[in-house]
Each structure stands twice: as C-alpha cells, then as structure tokens.
Amino acid sequence: MNLRNKMLEMLESTRVEENFAMSGELLISVSIAVMKNASVYLWAENDLHAYIRLFKSWDLNVCKVVCAAPKAFQKVDDVEIISPESLLNDKTPRKIFFVAPQDYSIDNAQTFWNDTMILLKPLAVHFISPNERKAIIFRHERFDVDKMFFYPSHKAELMELFDSLVDETSKQTLYHYIETFVTNCVYKGEHNPTRWKYFFGGKYERLYKHLDGECWINCGANIGDTLFAYLSFDFKPKKIYAFEGDGNIYNTLLGNLSSLPPEKRELVEPINEIIDKATDFEKILAGNKCTFLNADIEGAELNLLQAMKNIIKTDRPVIAVCVYHFKEDILDIPRFLQSTLDNYIYYLRKYTGYFAHHKNSGELVLYAVPKERAL
C-alpha cells in the first residue's frame, strides 16, 4: 500500500494503542467487567475518544459517558453522553463505572467520592489512578488534547497538505505525526538531532541555500541555544535579530551572548519584546531585507506570520516555523503561507523532542523555501 493510501486508512481508523502495561487493579476491574458482560459507564470530562476506543479494544461494552460539564456534542464514537443527574432514572443492569477523578478539581479520590460520586456508591466503580491513566491516555501537549478527533474530521485538508509537500520524507513525517494522535501512539518516524533544527533536515541535509549575509529574525531566542548552534556551523550572517519576550530568560540570553567571540557577538541584536501584531518589524530591520525567519513561540507562530505578511511577501525569506503547538497549526500555518506566497516549496521535518513529552511528537518544523533558494 502506498503512503497516501496508508494516510487515508489511518485517518479513518479507530484503532488505538496501549502504551503502558494495563495491570494491577485496572486489569482486575476490566476483567470483571468482561466476565459480567457489564454495561460500562465512563465518568470523565477530557480525552473521551481515547478512553472509549481503548476500552472497546479491551472488549468492554462501553454504554454511556457521564460528563458533569455540558458538551457541544451528544455522542462520542457513537456512545451517548449523559449528565450525572440522568443516572437517577437509569435502569440499565450490571453497570460498572470507570471514573477519572483527575479530570476534576479534587484533592484525592476519596474526596471526589464523598462530594460528587454519592450516586455511584451502590455500584461497582473503579477509580482510574494517574499511573493507570498512562495506560489509557498518552498526554504531552500543554495546549490541546483533542487531536484524536480533530485530525480525522479534517481529512480533506490534511490530504491537501500531504499532496503539497515536496518530498517523500515530508509526507512520511506528516503521516507519523498525525498517527501519534489518531492512534494514541508514540511518534514512529525519524527524529533529526535538535542541533540541526531550522538549518538542516536529515544529517546536514540542505533544504535550502544558505546565504552569506543572511538577515535572520530569530523568534523565541530563549537563552540563545539555537543562535549558538547556528554560529557553530560557521554561517556568515549579516545580522541576527534575537527576540525573547521573557525578561528573566532575556537576561540569561544577554549573559550567554557575552561569551561569544567579539566578531560574532556584534552580529546579534537581542530584543526583549513579546511579538504581536503591533511589533514594528520594518523599524527593527532598519532597511535590511529579512532573508531567514524562524519561530518557536508557544503557539503564536501564525500571529507572527500574519504580522509579517507584507515583509515576507516582499523579502521572500526562508521560513522555518513550528507547527505542533495547537491542533490547527499543521493546517492553518501552511494554508496561510500557501495563500500568501508565490513560488515556494514546503518541507516537514521532525526533531528530537523533550523527554517529558511522552508521545515524542513535538519539535515539528515546517519549512517554506522560495524557489530561488531551493536546491
């Protein structure tokens, strides 16, 4: 099966993966529910698709989802959502409840039981502990956890992006990135070393022509790590505008810059500013042409590109931006660039993620390369 068909099949799948061992009390409760052919009720507020799909993979008869907060939809994967109050009139026999108390503002499961779960006292209940949750939900995003449902519901747009990417490696990267959320698995594609992020694809793989005299707008400079990596490759820029909005981090950046050789330090203009639509990039550039732009700014990448729309249309820089913070980024950022810029080609590359990101699906970078700088 070719990769395009695999992508389509994956987006239509409801298969999810178990990432940690299901054992102990959870395994006992699941086994009891199977032996009794019980009607399983899930009491949770978040990650409902992942819960339901994995429970079904364990041969559980998932009957209802109980949500205290109102939802904009009545069903999740054909399982009805009901309110806690409706349980008073629910006569379904052989109920077993699986409850995710960490979805609620509570101190411990006992408090949750006493204050909220009195309806369930006569019934069989299993509280899903934080450790057991790891067997069910692989969570790492600080911003969004609804990607399992979002991506299949935007299949047509994802396939348009798939077809617009210029090489097979980019298409494979997109496939494996989306797969991590649709099937609740770890990222299975290739990771490139973080030191190459924004500058190279695979091992010193050049995705674009590096220029002598580059004017680089480095958004999210942090403490200068990416900037130092760039200079370690012995590129010869004209100017680097290093934006860092956090005052404490900016002070660390200044300290680190002082350790650069003088001839490299004078190339860097540090700027302590949070980038938004009011940022005056033309004033900052002071007549220089922006030839390279990167951004890892915690989900504000699209706002940055919109603020720089006229500059990127005129100056035609190479653009390397992160597209993993919000679920919409992987669609909205390429769509904006493709509608704004003429004669650009697009790559996706994945770099080594942070150890705390269990899916290991962060550090996904979209490259937009003007054809005159393509290789």
C-alpha positions in Angstrom: 0.0 0.0 0.0 1.4 3.4 -0.9 1.9 6.1 1.7 -1.1 8.2 0.5 -3.5 5.3 0.9 -2.0 4.5 4.3 -2.6 8.1 5.4 -6.3 7.8 4.3 -6.7 4.5 6.0 -5.1 5.8 9.2 -7.4 8.8 9.3 -10.4 6.6 9.0 -9.2 4.1 11.7 -10.5 3.9 15.3 -7.6 1.7 16.4 -5.7 3.0 19.4 -2.5 1.7 21.1 -1.9 0.7 24.7 1.3 2.5 25.6 1.9 1.2 29.1 1.0 -2.1 30.8 -2.6 -2.5 31.9 -2.1 -4.3 35.2 -3.0 -4.3 38.9 -6.4 -3.0 39.9 -7.2 -1.7 36.5 -6.7 -5.2 34.9 -8.8 -6.8 37.6 -11.7 -4.3 37.1 -11.5 -4.7 33.3 -11.5 -8.5 33.6 -14.5 -8.4 36.0 -16.4 -6.2 33.6 -15.7 -8.6 30.7 -16.7 -11.7 32.8 -20.0 -10.0 33.8 -20.7 -8.6 30.4 -21.2 -5.4 32.2 -22.5 -2.1 30.8 -19.5 0.1 31.2 -20.0 3.8 32.1 -17.1 6.1 31.7 -17.2 9.2 34.0 -14.7 11.7 32.7 -14.5 15.2 31.1 -11.5 15.0 28.8 -9.9 12.7 26.2 -13.1 10.9 25.7 -12.3 9.4 22.3 -9.1 7.9 23.6 -10.8 6.4 26.6 -13.7 4.9 24.6 -11.6 3.5 21.8 -9.1 1.8 24.2 -11.9 0.4 26.4 -13.5 -1.1 23.3 -10.2 -2.6 22.4 -10.3 -4.4 25.8 -13.7 -6.0 24.8 -15.6 -3.7 27.1 -19.2 -2.9 26.4 -19.0 0.9 26.6 -22.6 2.0 27.2 -22.5 5.7 28.3 -20.2 8.6 29.0 -21.1 10.7 32.1 -20.0 14.3 31.9 -20.7 16.9 34.6 -20.0 19.8 32.2 -22.3 20.3 29.2 -20.7 19.3 25.8 -21.3 20.7 22.4 -22.0 17.2 21.1 -24.3 14.4 22.2 -22.1 11.4 21.3 -18.5 10.3 21.2 -17.7 7.5 18.8 -21.5 6.6 18.8 -21.5 6.4 22.7 -24.1 8.7 24.2 -23.1 11.4 26.7 -25.4 11.8 29.7 -25.4 14.1 32.8 -24.9 12.8 36.3 -28.5 13.7 37.2 -29.8 11.3 34.5 -28.3 8.4 36.4 -31.1 8.7 38.9 -33.5 7.3 36.3 -31.1 5.0 34.5 -32.3 1.4 35.0 -29.5 -0.3 32.9 -28.5 -3.5 34.8 -24.9 -4.7 35.6 -23.3 -1.3 35.5 -19.6 -0.8 36.2 -18.2 2.7 36.3 -14.7 3.7 35.4 -14.0 7.1 36.9 -11.2 9.5 36.0 -11.2 11.7 39.1 -8.1 13.7 38.0 -10.3 15.4 35.4 -11.8 17.3 38.4 -10.5 19.8 40.9 -10.2 17.5 43.8 -7.5 16.6 46.4 -8.0 12.8 46.2 -10.3 10.1 45.0 -12.0 9.8 48.5 -13.0 13.5 48.5 -14.3 13.1 45.0 -16.4 10.1 46.1 -17.8 11.8 49.2 -18.7 15.1 47.5 -19.6 14.1 43.9 -20.0 10.4 43.5 -22.7 9.6 46.0 -24.9 8.4 43.1 -22.4 5.6 42.4 -22.0 4.3 46.0 -24.1 1.2 45.5 -22.5 0.4 42.1 -19.2 -1.1 41.0 -16.7 1.7 40.5 -13.1 1.7 39.5 -11.1 5.0 40.0 -8.6 5.5 37.3 -5.3 6.5 39.0 -2.8 8.8 37.5 -0.5 5.9 36.8 -3.3 3.9 35.2 -4.2 6.8 33.1 -0.8 6.4 31.3 -2.1 3.0 30.1 -5.0 4.8 28.6 -4.1 8.3 27.6 -0.8 9.5 26.2 -0.8 13.2 27.1 2.0 15.7 26.5 0.5 18.8 24.9 0.4 21.8 27.2 -2.2 23.4 24.9 -4.5 20.9 23.3 -5.6 17.3 23.8 -8.4 17.0 21.3 -6.2 16.0 18.3 -7.5 12.4 18.1 -10.9 13.6 16.9 -9.8 16.8 15.2 -7.5 15.3 12.5 -9.9 12.7 11.1 -12.6 15.3 10.9 -10.2 17.4 8.7 -9.2 14.6 6.5 -9.6 16.5 3.2 -7.4 19.4 4.4 -4.7 17.1 5.7 -4.6 15.3 2.4 -4.3 18.6 0.5 -1.3 19.4 2.8 0.1 15.9 2.1 -0.1 16.4 -1.6 1.6 19.8 -1.4 4.7 18.6 0.4 7.7 18.5 -1.9 9.4 15.2 -0.9 8.6 11.7 0.4 10.4 12.4 3.8 8.0 15.3 4.4 5.0 13.1 3.6 6.2 10.3 5.9 6.8 12.9 8.7 3.2 14.2 8.4 1.9 10.6 8.4 3.7 9.6 11.6 2.9 12.9 13.3 -0.9 12.6 12.7 -0.7 8.9 13.6 0.5 9.7 17.1 -2.8 11.4 17.9 -5.2 9.3 15.8 -4.0 6.0 17.2 -2.7 7.3 20.6 0.9 6.1 19.9 4.4 7.4 20.2 6.0 9.1 17.2 7.4 6.3 15.0 9.1 8.3 12.3 12.7 9.6 12.1 14.0 12.2 14.6 16.7 14.5 13.5 19.1 15.9 16.1 17.9 19.2 17.6 21.2 21.0 16.7 20.1 20.9 13.1 16.6 22.4 13.7 15.9 25.2 11.3 19.2 24.8 9.4 19.3 21.2 8.1 16.9 18.4 7.6 18.5 14.9 7.9 22.2 14.7 8.6 23.4 18.0 7.2 20.6 17.7 4.6 20.3 21.1 3.0 16.7 22.0 2.4 17.6 25.5 1.1 20.6 27.6 0.0 22.4 29.2 3.0 23.4 32.7 2.2 26.4 34.7 3.3 25.0 38.0 4.6 21.8 36.4 6.0 19.5 38.7 8.0 17.8 36.3 10.4 14.8 37.1 12.6 15.1 34.5 15.4 11.8 34.4 17.2 11.8 32.7 20.6 15.6 33.0 21.0 15.3 31.7 24.6 18.8 31.7 26.2 20.5 31.7 22.8 20.9 27.9 22.2 19.6 27.9 18.7 21.6 31.0 17.9 24.8 29.4 19.2 24.1 26.3 17.2 23.7 28.4 14.0 27.0 30.2 14.6 28.7 26.9 15.3 28.1 25.8 11.7 30.2 28.8 10.6 27.5 30.5 8.7 28.3 34.1 7.9 25.2 36.2 8.6 25.0 40.0 8.3 22.6 40.4 11.3 20.6 38.3 13.7 17.6 39.8 15.5 17.1 37.6 18.6 13.6 38.1 20.1 12.9 36.8 23.6 9.9 38.1 25.5 10.5 36.7 29.0 12.6 39.2 31.0 14.4 36.6 33.1 15.3 34.4 30.1 16.3 37.5 28.2 18.8 38.4 30.9 20.3 34.9 30.6 20.5 35.4 26.9 22.5 38.6 27.4 24.9 36.7 29.7 25.4 33.9 27.2 25.9 36.3 24.3 28.8 37.9 26.2 30.7 34.6 25.8 30.7 34.8 22.0 33.8 35.9 20.2 33.6 39.7 19.6 33.2 39.3 15.9 30.2 37.1 16.3 28.7 39.0 19.2 28.5 42.2 17.1 26.2 40.3 14.6 23.5 39.8 17.2 20.9 42.3 18.2 18.9 41.0 21.2 15.4 42.3 21.6 13.3 41.8 24.8 9.8 42.0 23.3 6.7 39.8 23.1 5.9 39.6 19.4 2.3 40.5 18.4 0.6 42.4 15.6 1.9 45.7 16.9 5.6 44.7 16.6 7.2 47.1 14.1 9.5 44.7 12.1 10.2 47.3 9.5 11.6 49.7 12.1 13.6 46.8 13.7 15.1 45.7 10.3 16.1 49.4 9.6 16.3 48.9 5.9 17.7 45.4 6.0 16.0 42.7 4.0 14.8 39.7 6.0 16.2 36.6 4.4 15.6 34.0 7.1 12.8 33.7 9.7 12.3 31.0 12.3 9.8 30.8 15.2 9.1 28.5 18.1 6.9 30.9 20.2 4.5 28.6 22.0 1.6 28.7 19.6 1.9 32.3 18.4 3.6 31.4 15.1 0.5 32.1 12.9 0.1 35.6 14.6 3.7 36.3 13.8 3.4 35.4 10.2 0.2 37.5 9.9 2.0 40.4 11.4 4.9 40.0 9.0 2.7 39.3 5.9 3.9 42.3 3.9 7.6 41.7 4.8 7.6 38.0 3.9 5.8 38.8 0.6 8.4 41.4 -0.3 11.6 40.0 1.1 10.8 36.3 0.4 12.8 34.8 3.3 13.2 31.1 4.0 10.7 30.4 6.8 11.1 27.7 9.4 8.3 27.6 11.9 7.0 25.1 14.5 3.6 23.6 13.7 2.8 21.4 16.7 1.6 23.6 19.5 -2.1 23.8 18.6 -4.1 21.2 16.7 -4.9 23.7 14.0 -1.3 24.8 13.3 -0.5 21.9 11.0 -3.3 23.1 8.7 -3.6 26.8 9.3 0.0 27.8 9.0 0.7 26.0 5.7 -2.6 27.3 4.4 -1.7 30.9 5.3 1.7 30.7 3.7 0.5 29.0 0.5 -2.2 31.7 0.1 0.3 34.5 0.8 3.5 33.4 -1.0 4.1 32.5 -4.7 6.6 30.0 -5.9 7.5 28.5 -2.5 8.1 24.8 -1.8 7.3 23.1 1.5 9.1 20.5 3.7 8.3 19.0 7.1 11.0 17.7 9.4 10.8 16.3 12.9 13.5 16.9 15.5 14.2 15.2 18.8 11.5 16.0 21.4 11.8 16.8 25.1 12.0 13.9 27.4 8.8 14.8 29.2 6.7 14.7 26.0 5.5 11.1 26.1 4.3 11.0 22.5 7.6 12.4 21.4 5.7 14.3 18.7 6.9 17.9 19.4 9.5 19.8 17.5 7.8 19.5 14.2 9.0 22.2 11.8 7.5 23.4 8.5 10.0 24.9 6.0 8.7 27.3 3.4 11.5 27.8 0.8 11.4 30.3 -2.1 12.1 28.5 -5.3 15.1 30.8 -6.0 16.7 29.3 -2.8 15.7 25.7 -3.4 18.2 23.0 -4.1 
